[in-house]
Amino acid sequence: MTPDTADTSARHAASALDPTLPWAARDGRQGVRLAVLAMVGTTVFDGGLLERAMTRTLTDQGVAEGSVQFERMLRYARDTSGMSKLAVFNHLFEERSRAAAANTFFERSCDELIADGIIRAVPGAEDAIGWLREAGIMVCLATGFGRHTQNMVLESLGWMGLADLSLCPADAGRGRPYPDMILTAVLALDLDDVRSVAVVGDSCADIESGLRAGATTVAGVLTGAHREPALRAAGATAVVQSICDVPQLLARRSA
């Protein structure tokens, strides 16, 4: 989806969404009480942050830009978008000390790029999060980046306090595709049924983590890493154009 298309979707959603929609399920069924939303690609456009920071990191580690090894590693980083970045480096480099050094350099590069203003919100994302919370649905923002980088993103957008909770892999033990961040959110927000959780993301790792956690709504969005066929193949229960469409999707599933 292009930014112009996303902006059109945001305006359409804004005109159609009623904040008084029946979010709690009728006839005794479990309604949605928590939405776990991915950040980069779902609620945030990274402006090429991952690609640029990864390029810097690989070259710092002595991998020649443009080489077969470089292209293979960069392709793996793209394909595993949404996963813990430390887990990505542990896969790329056999030595754990080298992987840890690469991850530290990567996070520093991300911080520099974020400080330069590379990050921006997906059009309508802030409103969609606001609508969810007004409707009684708690919101957790989850990322594969480290805590400092996540805070940098939130601060750059003025999003500190926008959601009920924000989580990174270090907060939970493991990142996507494991279910740990989702289950940590369930415990932290004192929910008693994981079936009341909706997971929304742009990558196959987001979808897999939601299914592993036991969420009944695991939706893909088309503003980020992976296209609809890949998201469907990963098991997405729904695919929508952007985060702006999620409130209506959850309303339909709770009605």
C-alpha positions as CSV (number, residue, x, y, z in Angstrom):
1,M,0.0,0.0,0.0
2,T,1.3,3.4,-0.9
3,P,1.1,6.3,1.7
4,D,-1.6,8.0,-0.4
5,T,-3.7,4.8,-0.4
6,A,-3.2,4.4,3.3
7,D,-4.3,8.0,3.9
8,T,-7.4,7.5,1.8
9,S,-8.1,4.3,3.9
10,A,-7.7,6.3,7.1
11,R,-10.2,9.0,6.0
12,H,-12.7,6.3,5.0
13,A,-12.3,4.6,8.3
14,A,-12.6,7.9,10.2
15,S,-15.9,8.7,8.5
16,A,-17.4,5.2,9.0
17,L,-16.3,4.2,12.5
18,D,-18.8,4.6,15.4
19,P,-17.0,4.5,18.8
20,T,-20.2,3.1,20.4
21,L,-20.1,-0.1,18.4
22,P,-20.9,-3.3,20.4
23,W,-17.4,-4.5,21.2
24,A,-18.5,-6.9,23.9
25,A,-19.8,-10.1,22.3
26,R,-23.5,-10.9,22.6
27,D,-25.1,-14.2,23.6
28,G,-22.3,-14.9,26.2
29,R,-19.4,-15.3,23.8
30,Q,-16.0,-13.8,24.7
31,G,-15.5,-10.4,23.2
32,V,-12.2,-8.7,22.4
33,R,-10.6,-7.1,25.4
34,L,-7.0,-6.7,24.2
35,A,-5.4,-5.8,20.8
36,V,-1.7,-6.6,20.5
37,L,-0.5,-4.4,17.6
38,A,2.8,-4.7,15.8
39,M,4.7,-1.5,15.4
40,V,7.0,-1.2,12.3
41,G,4.9,-2.0,9.2
42,T,1.6,-2.0,11.1
43,T,1.2,1.2,13.1
44,V,4.5,2.8,12.0
45,F,6.3,3.3,8.7
46,D,10.1,2.9,9.3
47,G,11.3,4.9,6.2
48,G,13.8,2.1,5.4
49,L,15.1,2.0,9.0
50,L,15.6,-1.8,9.0
51,E,17.3,-1.9,5.6
52,R,19.6,1.0,6.3
53,A,20.5,-0.1,9.9
54,M,21.1,-3.7,8.7
55,T,23.3,-2.5,5.8
56,R,25.4,-0.5,8.2
57,T,25.7,-3.4,10.6
58,L,26.7,-6.0,8.1
59,T,29.4,-3.8,6.6
60,D,30.6,-3.1,10.1
61,Q,30.9,-6.8,10.6
62,G,33.1,-7.1,7.5
63,V,30.4,-8.4,5.1
64,A,31.1,-6.7,1.8
65,E,28.0,-4.7,0.5
66,G,26.8,-6.3,-2.7
67,S,28.5,-9.6,-2.1
68,V,26.5,-12.9,-2.3
69,Q,26.8,-13.3,1.5
70,F,25.6,-9.7,2.1
71,E,22.5,-10.2,-0.2
72,R,21.7,-13.5,1.5
73,M,21.9,-12.0,5.0
74,L,19.9,-8.9,4.0
75,R,17.2,-11.1,2.4
76,Y,17.0,-13.1,5.6
77,A,16.6,-9.9,7.6
78,R,13.7,-8.8,5.3
79,D,12.1,-12.2,5.3
80,T,12.1,-12.4,9.1
81,S,10.7,-8.9,9.7
82,G,8.9,-8.8,13.0
83,M,11.2,-11.3,14.7
84,S,13.6,-10.3,17.5
85,K,16.6,-8.7,15.9
86,L,19.0,-10.4,18.3
87,A,17.5,-13.8,17.2
88,V,18.1,-12.7,13.6
89,F,21.8,-12.0,14.3
90,N,22.1,-15.2,16.2
91,H,21.0,-16.9,13.0
92,L,23.3,-14.9,10.8
93,F,26.5,-15.3,12.9
94,E,27.7,-18.5,14.4
95,E,29.6,-16.8,17.3
96,R,27.2,-15.5,19.9
97,S,29.7,-12.7,20.9
98,R,29.7,-11.5,17.3
99,A,25.9,-11.7,17.1
100,A,25.6,-9.6,20.3
101,A,28.1,-7.1,19.0
102,A,26.1,-6.8,15.7
103,N,22.9,-6.3,17.6
104,T,24.4,-3.5,19.7
105,F,25.7,-1.8,16.6
106,F,22.3,-2.3,14.9
107,E,20.5,-0.7,17.8
108,R,22.9,2.3,17.8
109,S,22.3,2.7,14.1
110,C,18.6,2.6,14.6
111,D,18.8,5.3,17.3
112,E,20.8,7.6,15.0
113,L,18.3,7.1,12.1
114,I,15.3,7.7,14.4
115,A,16.9,10.8,15.7
116,D,17.1,12.0,12.1
117,G,13.3,11.8,11.8
118,I,13.0,8.7,9.7
119,I,10.0,7.3,11.5
120,R,6.4,8.3,10.9
121,A,3.0,6.9,11.9
122,V,0.8,4.9,9.5
123,P,-2.0,7.4,8.6
124,G,-4.9,6.9,11.0
125,A,-3.0,4.6,13.3
126,E,-3.2,7.0,16.3
127,D,-6.9,7.5,15.8
128,A,-7.5,3.7,15.5
129,I,-5.7,3.1,18.8
130,G,-7.7,5.8,20.4
131,W,-10.9,4.4,19.2
132,L,-10.0,0.9,20.5
133,R,-9.3,2.2,23.9
134,E,-12.4,4.4,24.0
135,A,-14.4,1.2,23.2
136,G,-12.9,-0.6,26.2
137,I,-10.3,-2.6,24.3
138,M,-6.8,-2.4,25.8
139,V,-3.9,-1.9,23.4
140,C,-0.4,-3.3,23.6
141,L,2.3,-2.2,21.1
142,A,4.8,-4.9,20.4
143,T,8.1,-4.9,18.5
144,G,11.0,-7.0,17.5
145,F,13.4,-4.1,18.3
146,G,15.1,-3.6,21.7
147,R,13.6,-1.6,24.5
148,H,15.7,1.5,23.9
149,T,14.8,1.6,20.2
150,Q,11.2,1.0,20.9
151,N,11.1,4.0,23.3
152,M,12.9,6.1,20.8
153,V,10.2,5.3,18.2
154,L,7.4,6.1,20.7
155,E,9.0,9.3,21.8
156,S,9.7,10.5,18.3
157,L,6.0,10.1,17.5
158,G,4.7,11.5,20.8
159,W,3.2,8.1,21.5
160,M,4.4,7.6,25.1
161,G,1.2,6.7,27.0
162,L,-0.8,6.2,23.8
163,A,-1.3,2.4,24.5
164,D,-1.9,0.6,27.7
165,L,1.4,-1.3,27.3
166,S,4.4,-1.6,25.1
167,L,6.6,-4.7,24.9
168,C,9.8,-5.9,23.3
169,P,11.4,-9.4,23.2
170,A,13.6,-8.6,26.3
171,D,10.4,-7.9,28.3
172,A,9.0,-11.4,27.6
173,G,11.9,-13.7,27.1
174,R,11.6,-14.4,23.4
175,G,10.3,-12.4,20.5
176,R,8.2,-13.5,17.5
177,P,7.3,-16.0,16.2
178,Y,7.1,-17.2,19.8
179,P,4.0,-16.2,21.7
180,D,5.8,-14.8,24.7
181,M,5.1,-11.1,24.2
182,I,1.4,-11.8,23.7
183,L,1.2,-14.0,26.8
184,T,3.2,-11.4,28.8
185,A,0.6,-8.8,27.8
186,V,-2.2,-11.1,28.9
187,L,-0.6,-11.5,32.4
188,A,0.4,-7.8,32.7
189,L,-3.1,-6.6,31.9
190,D,-4.8,-9.2,34.1
191,L,-6.8,-11.0,31.4
192,D,-8.2,-14.4,32.2
193,D,-8.7,-15.7,28.6
194,V,-6.3,-15.5,25.7
195,R,-9.3,-16.0,23.4
196,S,-10.2,-12.3,24.2
197,V,-7.0,-11.2,22.5
198,A,-6.7,-9.9,18.9
199,V,-3.3,-9.9,17.3
200,V,-2.6,-7.6,14.3
201,G,0.6,-7.4,12.3
202,D,2.1,-7.1,8.9
203,S,4.5,-10.1,8.9
204,C,4.2,-13.9,9.0
205,A,6.0,-13.9,12.3
206,D,3.2,-11.7,13.8
207,I,0.6,-14.2,12.6
208,E,2.5,-17.2,13.8
209,S,3.0,-15.7,17.3
210,G,-0.7,-14.9,17.5
211,L,-1.7,-18.4,16.6
212,R,0.8,-20.0,19.0
213,A,-0.6,-17.8,21.8
214,G,-4.2,-19.0,21.2
215,A,-5.7,-15.7,20.0
216,T,-8.9,-16.2,18.1
217,T,-8.5,-13.1,15.9
218,V,-5.1,-13.0,14.2
219,A,-5.2,-10.3,11.4
220,G,-2.7,-9.3,8.8
221,V,-2.4,-5.7,7.4
222,L,-1.0,-4.8,4.0
223,T,1.1,-1.8,5.0
224,G,4.3,-3.7,5.8
225,A,6.5,-6.7,5.2
226,H,4.4,-9.4,3.7
227,R,1.6,-9.6,1.1
228,E,-1.8,-11.2,1.5
229,P,-0.9,-14.7,0.1
230,A,1.9,-15.0,2.6
231,L,-0.2,-13.8,5.5
232,R,-3.0,-16.1,4.5
233,A,-0.6,-19.0,4.2
234,A,0.7,-18.2,7.7
235,G,-2.8,-18.7,9.0
236,A,-4.2,-15.1,9.3
237,T,-7.9,-15.2,10.2
238,A,-8.4,-12.0,8.3
239,V,-6.4,-9.6,6.1
240,V,-7.2,-5.9,5.9
241,Q,-5.7,-2.9,4.1
242,S,-4.4,-1.1,7.2
243,I,-4.7,-0.6,10.9
244,C,-7.5,1.8,10.2
245,D,-9.7,-1.2,9.3
246,V,-9.1,-3.1,12.5
247,P,-11.7,-1.4,14.7
248,Q,-14.5,-2.3,12.2
249,L,-13.1,-5.8,11.9
250,L,-13.1,-6.4,15.6
251,A,-16.6,-4.9,15.9
252,R,-17.9,-7.4,13.3
253,R,-16.3,-10.3,15.1
254,S,-17.7,-9.2,18.5
255,A,-21.3,-8.6,17.2
